[in-house]
Amino acid sequence: MNKLAFSISLLLVLSSMHVPPIRATVIRLFTELLQNNVAGIPLIHKTEEFDFDPEVSKKRRELYYEILSTLLAGLSHYFQFFGIMSGV
């Protein structure tokens, strides 16, 4: 309980202190410089777990290439119909 009361009172004292705008800007610039260039943004330190299934990725790759080839064939017919890029 004493630690909580001390923490709250310290927070109130620090939040009521007046910091000049120039000093605050310099402090913010320094902390952002340290965080973004030395320590890295917090997102970098976050770990993620991915449920990766190789079979699903093979099926999706085949589907992607099938859709891509269909799209390219359609564009080819479109270009031929309108005479676009006929020299290429």
Backbone hydrogen bonds, N-H to C=O, Kabsch-Sander energy under -0.5 kcal/mol:
donor,donor_aa,acceptor,acceptor_aa,energy
5,A,1,M,-2.4
6,F,2,N,-2.6
7,S,3,K,-2.6
8,I,4,L,-2.5
9,S,5,A,-2.5
10,L,6,F,-2.6
11,L,7,S,-2.4
12,L,8,I,-2.3
13,V,9,S,-2.3
14,L,10,L,-2.6
15,S,11,L,-2.3
16,S,12,L,-1.3
17,M,13,V,-0.6
17,M,14,L,-0.6
19,V,17,M,-0.6
24,A,20,P,-2.5
25,T,21,P,-2.2
26,V,22,I,-2.2
27,I,23,R,-2.6
28,R,24,A,-2.7
29,L,25,T,-2.7
30,F,26,V,-2.4
31,T,27,I,-2.6
32,E,28,R,-2.7
33,L,29,L,-2.2
34,L,30,F,-2.3
35,Q,31,T,-2.8
36,N,32,E,-2.9
37,N,33,L,-1.8
38,V,33,L,-0.6
38,V,34,L,-1.6
39,A,34,L,-2.5
40,G,35,Q,-1.3
44,I,41,I,-1.7
45,H,41,I,-0.7
45,H,42,P,-0.5
46,K,43,L,-0.8
52,F,50,F,-1.1
53,D,51,D,-0.5
57,S,53,D,-1.8
58,K,54,P,-1.9
59,K,55,E,-2.0
60,R,56,V,-2.4
61,R,57,S,-2.2
62,E,58,K,-2.2
63,L,59,K,-2.2
64,Y,60,R,-2.5
65,Y,61,R,-2.6
66,E,62,E,-2.1
67,I,63,L,-2.5
68,L,64,Y,-2.7
69,S,65,Y,-2.4
70,T,66,E,-2.0
71,L,67,I,-2.4
72,L,68,L,-2.6
73,A,69,S,-2.3
74,G,70,T,-2.1
75,L,71,L,-2.3
76,S,72,L,-2.2
77,H,73,A,-2.0
78,Y,74,G,-2.1
79,F,75,L,-2.8
80,Q,76,S,-2.2
81,F,77,H,-2.4
82,F,78,Y,-2.1
83,G,79,F,-0.8
84,I,79,F,-1.9
86,S,83,G,-0.7
88,V,85,M,-0.9
